[in-house]
């Protein structure tokens, strides 16, 4: 192996190692030297972003790179796998984490508890590990790492609303973790391995008598990932959890549902592809109907939401449904369109949470409720931010949401249920436009006198607009670079669906 290849392989570990080292260091520093602890957190996020971009560039050549922990070859040891899809998710996570951290620091909500920055780094470690692992059990481990960190971040700032939503969030995820372990036990008993590439190779040899167990295991895994992705009917935990979380945390959580989406599109073709017998493409019959209902319910929630943060939470659900409509096609063009829209929807949803916070910080007792209130500071600037974010989420031109939805509409046109898919996508776009227009006109155009009991209207600095503005700039960049971005997404989808090539790359030394 050349020095360059060796260095690239070692670099695969960095997105996990950097936050894993930063988190305990931040714990040691936060209590006595808080500024140093914050600096460590920022340095980690910047370093992870730099590494992620480097890996994104390296992955453009189509090479599947691996890192064998302890120098044990797959499938006997733990292996990290980097391909185009992993690189996309790493870069998206790193960019979103840095922007969310900026907002938390600027608005000083990170000071509500000394544990914020350590938990933030553990969350980043869990997210990156989930995107890089080539082993199902370690996918479970990284799920638990990011979930444990998210429990603490969810409760950051305290309050009865967060406590109530946090209990629901914990219970739902404990149930999901239990189902995950059951599915892993079944698959290990059937295949004798937990390496995903190796499992995909061994599953075709499973006898007819065990096919029903294999299908059960596949469907159990789908249920677990559907919980993480908040696909109907397993979505009920998300609106309350995201709407009441600290806005910077909610913005980071925008990538959490994409963990479920990523797991579905990673595991299904690699393990349960054409050669998996009765478990072949097991989620396929349920995925498209569930995706369409998810999109309808999500944007229906945007229409009926009583606050901007609640709208943002339901927009996350609706956008997940839209991209899963494309994923359900399981073709290179449909998955490629879904990947482009995945990046867009994550950035747009996170921007909505931060903009809701910008509004709430200026309206005193009215917070971000979709009700008329007094004129507040910087209203025109905030209104522009909200309008641009709403355009992005609903998929209107000229932002990347419009491009993403056009790609999805074109890609699903050859599917048997294309008419239903088109109807849902276009209808939810209309519902979203009406919902955001109604909320925006109420908050930014309709005035009401300030009562004595409402408290003084705050006039914070414009610094809290930096993070949502950065997210909207990224959306504009994604729109301007739609050509190379869609080409990269299409290449990632083709590589993802070529499970044999992935298996050869991962198991070459085994």
KEMIZA-286888 format. One record per residue (C-alpha): x negated, y, z negated. Coordinates in steps of 0.1 Angstrom, whole numbers, plus 5000, padded with zeros to 4 digits. Last residue first. Example, Ala and Ser with C-alpha at 12.3 -4.5 7.8 and 13.67 -1.06 7.14 Angstrom:
BEGIN
486349894929
487749554922
***
This chain:
BEGIN
510648864954
508349114970
510749184999
513849164977
514649544977
513849615014
515349295027
518549355007
518849705020
518449585056
521149325050
523549575034
523649795065
526749985053
524650215032
522250285060
525050385083
526550605056
523250775049
522650835086
526150995088
525451215057
522151325072
523751415105
526551595086
524051805067
521951875099
524952015117
526852165087
523852385078
525952705078
528752545059
526452385034
524752725030
528152885024
528952624997
525552674982
526253054980
529552964963
527652764937
525253054931
528153304926
529553064900
526253074882
525553454885
529053574875
528253544838
525553814843
528254074851
528054194816
530954144792
533754394788
536254234764
539854344763
540754424727
543154194709
546554064720
548354154688
548554524697
550154464730
548254534763
550654644790
551354394819
549654384853
550254164883
547554154910
544553954896
546153694873
549553654890
548253684926
545553434919
547853174903
550353204932
547753194959
545952904942
549152694941
550352794976
546952714992
546752384973
550252274985
549352355021
546052165018
547951875002
550251865031
547451855057
545551575039
548751375031
550151405066
546751315082
546451005060
550050895067
549450925105
546050755103
547650435088
546150195113
542750375114
541450545146
542250895135
540450845102
537150995114
538751295131
540751385100
537751325078
535551545099
538151825100
538451795062
534751835057
534452135081
537352315063
535852235029
532452365042
533652725043
535052915073
537852815072
540352665047
539652345029
541752384997
538752374975
536652614996
539352875001
540052854963
536352914956
536253214979
539453364964
538153314929
534853484935
536653774953
539053804923
536053824900
534554114919
537954294920
538654244883
535254364871
536754444837
540354364830
543654514840
546254394815
547854054819
550253864841
550353484835
548153204850
546353154817
542653214819
542253394785
545353604778
544153664742
540953844754
541253884792
537553934801
535953604788
538853404803
538253534838
534553444838
535553104823
537953034851
535253134875
532952864859
535552594862
536352694898
532652684908
532452324895
535252224918
533652394948
530252234942
531651884937
534151914966
531352014990
529051734982
531851474984
533051635016
529751555033
529751205018
533351145029
532651235065
529750985065
532050725050
534550775078
531950775106
530050475093
533250265088
534750155055
538050325064
538950355027
536050595022
537950865043
541050845021
538650834991
537451185001
540951324998
541751144966
538551284950
539551634962
542951594945
541451484912
538851754910
541552004920
543551884890
540751994867
540252324885
543952404882
543752324845
540852574842
542852834860
545852794837
549452684838
549052424865
552052344887
550552384921
547052254912
548851954896
550551884930
547051914944
545951624922
549151424925
549151434963
545451354966
545751064941
548750924959
546750924991
543750764975
545850494958
547450404991
544050395008
542250194981
544649914974
544149695005
540349775006
539449694969
538449334977
536249415008
535349045009
536348884976
537948584992
534748505010
531948755003
530348735038
532049055051
530949275023
531549234985
527949284972
526349554993
529449685011
531549714978
528749814954
527450144968
530750284980
532650204948
529750304926
529450644944
533150714939
532950634902
529850844898
531651114918
534051144889
531151254867
529851514892
532451774882
531451694846
528651944851
531252224857
533252094827
530052134805
529552494817
533252554810
533252414775
535752134776
539552204774
540452164811
538051874817
539451644790
543151744795
543051694833
540851374832
542351114809
545451054831
543450944861
543850564861
547050554881
545750714903
541950744909
540050924881
536650834896
535450684864
538650484859
538450374896
534950254890
536150024861
539249904881
536949824911
534749624889
537749424877
538849374913
535449224922
535349004891
538948874899
537848804935
534848604923
536948404899
539448314926
536548204948
535147964923
536747644937
535747744972
532047734964
529848034960
527148044988
528348375003
527748534968
523948474967
522748734992
525049014978
523948914943
520248954953
520949314965
522949404934
520449254909
522649094883
521648734889
522848374882
525548404909
528848274894
528048314857
526348654864
529448774882
531848664855
529748824827
529349144847
533149164852
533649124814
531049384807
532749634830
536149564814
534749644780
533149964794
536450074809
538250024776
535550224758
535950484785
539650524779
539150544741
536350804743
538351034766
541451004745
539451094714
537851384732
541151524743
542251544707
538951684695
538751934723
542152064715
541452074678
538352294682
534652214684
532152414704
530552104719
533151824717
532851724754
529051764752
528951514724
531151264742
529251344775
525951224760
527550894750
529050864785
525750944803
523950674783
526850424786
526950464824
523150424825
523450094807
526349974829
524350054860
521549874843
523649564842
524549604879
520849634890
519549854918
519450164897
518950504913
522250684912
523150544877
519750654864
520151004877
523451044859
522150894827
519051114826
521151424833
523451334804
520451274782
519151624792
522451794784
522551604751
519151754742
520252094753
523552104734
522451954701
521752284683
525452374684
527552674694
524252834708
524752664742
527852884745
525453184750
527253304781
523953334799
522653004785
525752794794
525852964828
522152884835
522652524824
525552484847
523452614876
520552374867
522852074864
524652144897
521352164916
520051844899
523251654905
523451744942
519851654947
520151324930
523351234948
521851314982
518751114974
520750814963
522650814996
519450845017
517850554999
516050514966
516250184946
515150134910
514249784901
514449594868
512749264869
513448914882
515249014914
513149204922
509449214914
508149284879
505649564880
506849684846
509649864863
509649794900
510150124919
511850084953
511950284985
514450225013
512950395044
515350585066
512950865076
515151115058
514350955025
511151155020
513051485025
515651394999
512951254976
511151594977
514451774971
515051544941
511551604927
512051984929
515451954912
514151734885
511351984878
513752274876
516052074853
513151974831
511752324829
515152454819
515452204791
511952264779
512552644779
515652594758
513652404732
510952664732
513452934726
514952734697
511752704678
512752574644
515952364650
515652334688
512052204690
512151844679
515451784697
514151954728
511251704728
513651414724
515651534755
512651644777
511051294779
514251124791
514951434812
511651384831
511651004832
514950954850
514351194879
510651094879
511050714885
511350754923
508150954923
506150644916
507250494949
506450814968
502950814952
502350454962
503450524997
501150824999
498250624984
498650345010
500050005000
***
